[in-house]
Amino acid sequence: MPRVLFFSIPMVLAVCLGAGALTVSGDSVNGALETVKPRLNSLTPMSESSLEVSFSEPMLEPGVTTPDNYSVFDYGAGTLTMHPTEVTGSEPYTLTWLSGEMYTTTVTVTATGLRDAVGNPIDLSHDSASWIGGAPIPLYTWPLALTLLAAGLLVLSRRRNRAGALLLLVLAALIAAPVAFAQATTVTSVAFTQGPYAGGTQVDITYDLGGTVPCAISVLFSKDGGATFPFSLPLAHLSGDVGAGVTPGTKHIAWNIAADCPNEDMPYARIRVTANDASGPKEITILLPGGVQLVLVRIPAGTFQIGSPDTERSRNFNEGPVHTVTIAYDFYMGKYELTQAQWIAVMGSWPGIAPDSIYGVGDNYPAYYISWDDARNFVTALNAHITATSQGPATMRLPSEAEWEYA
């Protein structure tokens, strides 16, 4: 089988810092987050002086049991006061008046100032419920069967019951290994909870930042259990230990989730906290056997356009379309193409055909006549040398296509 030549696509090494260098990340475990506003689902008269109301999800106390947060009106309210005397129970809730009575015509209840268990305010377009009755006869004349039927309809009308709406997620998974060629910065114990805050809902993110130097902290968000992290949370909606200059320790970030994910139910949420240690060196030199140097240069995280435009001459059909790619981590890449001296220093000999005068021979000439398998064997041997000489853990690899084009 002919060997793949690397003289036209030179062999370059990379160190992905997300796997062990300047940029490290930690993930939370999966959990549920939601910004769906609760609704007042139903209203059922229970007697001439009591009503039962049901909501779409668990509600926050004491607001849901505060009488002044409910108002009753329409003709069916009869001689009741606007607000009930007391509110008791726990989904459904019973509104009780100590005096007055209702009639069996239409009666409506509006709930104001209520929030669900994690703080989402009630949906203003669904904060009222009505019961439509018949002739103006006091409710105590209703047959018991009708009352039971209404209670049965109430049960069927409930949209859902999220008993675990107040989330407590702990024991996060550590994604990034300790750094190589840099400070031992780590992000561990990432966790989040959702709860009520200042009239709305808030997600509290906690994490432990290890190391000795300040870092720039960013937060990524996944809705699919960590399969992808397409959402970088804007600093405008975050507060606390986020952004530049965060020092090591146990940290806290508050996230206004409703600003980024309004009216969403996300049962498989995951949060990733990333720390970028900007103190790392611009270049790193690895000493190979015989004193041969291998220089790596730092490539900062960033976004760029990749792909060939339709108007480019002689383009292949599979080279487009042009699209945006984000490299969300710093990494180191070989400053130069892998040289013949570096190959011999690590491997001792050529895997097959040796370099020749056609393409050039010399210590500083690039290595060529190298196959994919040969390149992988070189990386394995190089990592073993780095570990054996205490120059860092085995973190070298070949760059991806996106890293190659970006660098």
C-alpha angles and dihedrals in degrees: 000000000000117000122245108247119228098193090093095037101033120214112252128176127221138192113209105214092201084068095049122332143059099343118051132172140197127201131211121226116263117276143152125274126175141177097183109137114234121243135212096240107183148356125210126181110228100179139342089285107029138066132190120218128190130198132206093246143002111303134216120257142249089024095059091053096045109111095210089062090069128067126187124202146147124086093291090066086080112175096343120125117246094257127042120246093234142358118214140168133047117262108358100041125205120222110203133189120199092207138027130035140240130234127226095251124095116317125180133195124198122197119206134182094017127140134188123248093277095044106263108148119239116272104259091210091057103035095111134066130187137200117207114208137170135243119004097264121140112263095239088077092064116116113249090237091063091052091051091049091053090050090051091052089050092058092049092049097060109114099205143325115226099187090176097053093128100070128207113182120178141160099053122201117251109229104177124064121223111289125270123215090006145057117315094255115167137176113207142156095034110180138156140200131188123216146141120294134170097337095319142048130287137188115220113206121194129186142159117241112201128193138063106270135065116262139199107245124207131174129221124192131209128193095186102062095272098308087122135007103204097150121081106190113232117241089230089071095042131074135179126035099009135108125031128348101026110162124216119276141077106324141193133206126186116209126197092216096178090063092060103028109028118187096355133140110210113178095171102049122154130180126208122198115201125196120199113199101206092186095082120118122265091230135027125198121207116199112222125196112295092028094285111155128225111194122203123191125207117247113198123222116266150131128265143162118261131185138051121285118236090245095059113114120241092009121155118239092242096055095083169122106047108240141166121262124188121206098202096190141052117247140174123240132185109274091217137021112279107275130220090245092054092049093051092044091058104030103028095218144026118273094228129324112034121222114276141194092269092074100015139271126226145097094271097042116104119260113252141167083063122142128210091257090049090053092051091049089052092052091050092051092045093052090049090053092048091052095044092051094046093243091132140295121304102280106135119117142150114279123251120246091256093050091048094052093041094051 
